[in-house]
Amino acid sequence: MAILVTGGTKGIGLAIARRFAAPGVDVFLNFRADRAAADLARETIEATGARCHLIEGDVGTPAGARDVLAGVAAQSDRLDQLVHCAVRVIPEPLLEIDPVALTEAINLNGTAIVYLAQAARPLFRPGSTVFFLSSRGSRTPLPNYAAVGAGKSLAESLVRYLALELAPLGVRANCVAPGAVDTEALRQVYGERTPEIMRQSAAANPSGRNVVDDDYCSLVEYLASPSAAMIQGQVIFVTGGSYLAA
């Protein structure tokens, strides 16, 4: 088995990579810049007995995505799970944000799911699954979150179209959207207010707590299994009952 996780050396991406890591599994972790974090992530994955491959690159461009998938192809003739977690945060109001930076963020946070799927297609096998990690900001406007939220909204739409084209190949595409998780990306948005935001989120959650890694990792694991063969093109929220809407 082989899994590629973009943004896989930290936070949600690393948690998902750990869930699939096991002896004999090839775990490919894509990262853009933080080599120290990547090296620590590799130690974490290799401790499970899995083979860990670090691939540095920017998947927010078609060429970058192709280069990352070429790195996968150099080590494996298949890709069972493609998980796009990489994100670029620009914590600024939409009316003030630099348009060039916004375009780059939308490419990584949204369009890149297509770049990755196109480049990965030769490695897909029946049963392979494409995952995009979304959030409530894709549907609910949040302050200083437009570069992420608008990108994720775009990606959710693209996943539906990808699902239509991948289904005849026996490949699935779905989105998983966890509730508030204390990640580097969240801290870029809220800064010093992050602990307060997390406390408020837990207090307001009908389930009485925030989402933990096991909550969304278990869903991803199920969606990757044969039992979920007919789940295609969906956005599934893991929130404990928060943000419910018709």
C-alpha positions in Angstrom: 0.0 0.0 0.0 1.1 3.6 -0.7 -0.3 6.9 0.6 0.7 10.5 -0.3 -0.2 13.3 2.1 0.4 16.8 1.0 1.1 19.0 4.0 1.8 15.7 5.7 4.5 16.6 8.1 2.4 18.5 10.6 -1.1 18.7 12.1 -4.0 17.0 10.4 -1.9 15.7 7.5 0.5 14.0 9.8 -2.3 12.5 11.9 -3.8 10.9 8.8 -0.4 9.6 7.7 0.1 8.0 11.1 -3.3 6.3 10.9 -2.2 4.5 7.7 1.4 3.9 8.6 2.2 0.2 9.2 5.0 -2.2 8.3 5.2 -2.6 4.6 3.4 0.6 3.8 5.0 3.4 1.7 4.1 6.8 3.3 5.0 9.8 1.1 4.9 13.1 3.0 5.0 16.3 0.9 6.1 19.5 2.5 7.1 22.9 1.2 9.8 24.4 3.5 10.1 23.3 7.1 12.8 20.6 6.9 13.1 20.2 10.6 9.4 19.4 11.0 9.7 17.0 8.0 12.6 15.1 9.6 10.6 14.8 12.9 7.6 13.5 11.0 9.7 10.9 9.2 10.9 9.6 12.6 7.3 9.4 13.7 6.2 7.4 10.7 9.3 5.1 10.6 8.7 4.2 14.2 5.6 2.3 13.0 7.6 0.2 10.7 6.4 2.0 7.6 8.7 3.3 4.9 8.6 7.1 4.9 9.6 9.2 1.9 9.9 13.0 2.2 9.1 14.9 -0.9 9.7 18.7 -0.9 7.7 20.7 -3.4 4.9 23.2 -4.0 1.8 21.3 -5.2 0.1 24.6 -5.8 1.4 24.6 -9.4 0.8 22.0 -12.1 4.6 21.5 -12.5 5.1 21.2 -8.7 2.3 18.6 -8.5 3.9 16.6 -11.3 7.3 16.7 -9.6 5.8 15.5 -6.4 4.0 12.6 -8.1 7.2 11.8 -10.0 8.8 11.3 -6.6 6.1 8.9 -5.7 6.4 7.0 -9.0 10.1 6.6 -8.4 9.4 4.5 -5.3 6.1 2.9 -6.0 4.0 1.7 -9.0 0.7 2.5 -7.2 -1.0 5.1 -5.0 -3.8 3.9 -2.9 -4.5 7.1 -1.0 -4.0 10.7 -2.2 -4.7 13.1 0.7 -4.5 16.9 0.0 -4.0 18.7 3.3 -1.5 21.4 2.3 -2.9 24.9 2.9 -1.7 28.5 2.5 -3.2 30.9 5.0 -3.3 34.7 4.4 -4.9 36.1 7.5 -6.1 39.4 6.0 -9.4 41.0 4.9 -10.4 40.2 1.4 -10.6 43.8 0.4 -6.9 44.4 1.5 -5.3 41.1 0.4 -2.6 41.2 -2.3 -4.3 39.8 -5.5 -1.2 37.8 -6.6 -0.9 36.2 -3.1 -4.6 35.4 -3.2 -4.3 33.7 -6.6 -1.4 31.6 -5.3 -3.4 30.6 -2.2 -6.5 29.7 -4.2 -4.3 27.5 -6.4 -2.9 25.6 -3.5 -6.1 25.5 -1.3 -8.4 24.8 -4.2 -7.3 24.0 -7.8 -4.3 21.9 -6.7 -6.6 18.9 -6.1 -7.0 18.7 -9.9 -3.2 19.1 -10.5 -2.6 16.2 -8.1 -5.3 13.9 -9.4 -4.1 14.4 -13.0 -0.5 13.7 -12.1 -1.5 10.7 -9.9 -3.8 9.1 -12.4 -1.2 6.6 -13.8 -0.7 5.3 -10.2 -4.3 4.9 -9.3 -5.8 1.4 -9.0 -9.3 0.3 -8.5 -10.0 1.1 -4.8 -7.7 4.1 -4.7 -9.2 7.1 -3.0 -8.6 10.9 -3.3 -9.3 13.0 -0.1 -9.5 16.7 0.3 -9.4 18.2 3.7 -12.0 21.0 3.9 -13.5 23.1 6.7 -16.6 25.0 7.7 -15.0 28.1 6.2 -15.8 26.7 2.8 -19.4 27.5 3.4 -19.5 30.0 6.4 -17.5 33.2 5.9 -15.0 33.7 8.7 -12.9 36.8 9.4 -9.5 36.8 7.6 -10.2 33.4 6.2 -11.2 34.1 2.6 -8.0 32.8 1.0 -8.5 29.4 2.7 -12.3 29.3 2.7 -12.8 30.3 -0.9 -10.1 27.9 -2.0 -11.7 25.0 -0.1 -15.1 25.9 -1.5 -13.7 25.6 -5.0 -12.0 22.3 -4.2 -15.3 20.8 -2.9 -16.9 21.6 -6.2 -13.9 20.2 -8.1 -14.0 17.0 -6.0 -17.6 16.4 -7.2 -16.5 16.7 -10.8 -13.4 14.5 -10.1 -15.7 11.9 -8.5 -17.8 11.7 -11.7 -14.7 11.0 -13.8 -12.8 8.8 -11.4 -15.8 6.5 -10.5 -15.5 4.5 -13.8 -11.9 3.8 -12.9 -12.9 2.4 -9.6 -11.4 5.4 -7.8 -13.2 7.5 -5.2 -13.0 11.2 -4.3 -14.4 12.7 -1.2 -13.9 15.7 1.2 -13.6 15.4 5.0 -14.1 18.6 7.0 -13.1 18.4 10.7 -14.3 20.9 13.2 -11.8 23.2 15.0 -8.4 21.5 15.4 -5.5 23.4 17.0 -3.1 23.5 14.0 -0.5 25.8 12.7 -2.9 27.1 10.1 -5.5 27.9 12.8 -2.9 29.7 14.8 -2.0 31.8 11.7 -5.6 33.0 11.6 -6.2 33.5 15.3 -2.7 34.1 16.8 -2.7 34.5 20.5 -6.5 34.0 20.6 -6.2 30.4 19.5 -6.5 28.8 23.0 -9.6 31.0 23.7 -11.1 30.1 20.3 -10.6 26.4 21.1 -12.2 26.7 24.5 -15.2 28.5 23.1 -15.5 25.9 20.4 -15.6 23.1 22.9 -18.1 24.9 25.1 -20.4 25.5 22.2 -20.2 22.0 20.8 -23.3 19.8 21.4 -21.0 16.9 22.0 -19.2 18.8 24.8 -15.7 18.8 23.3 -13.6 19.6 20.3 -12.7 17.2 17.6 -9.6 15.1 18.1 -7.4 13.3 15.6 -9.1 10.0 16.1 -12.4 11.4 15.0 -11.5 12.5 11.5 -8.8 9.8 11.0 -11.4 7.1 11.7 -13.6 8.6 9.0 -10.8 8.8 6.5 -9.9 5.2 7.2 -13.5 4.1 6.7 -13.8 6.0 3.4 -10.7 4.4 2.2 -12.1 0.9 2.8 -14.1 -1.3 0.5 -17.1 -0.8 2.7 -17.3 2.8 1.4 -17.2 1.8 -2.3 -20.3 3.8 -3.1 -19.5 7.0 -1.3 -18.5 9.4 -4.0 -18.1 13.1 -4.3 -19.3 13.9 -0.7 -18.3 16.5 1.8 -18.5 14.9 5.3 -18.2 17.1 8.3 -16.8 15.8 11.6 -17.9 18.4 14.1 -19.8 16.7 16.9 -23.0 18.5 15.9 -21.6 22.0 15.5 -22.5 24.2 12.4 -25.5 22.1 11.5 -27.7 23.6 8.7 -30.4 22.4 6.3 
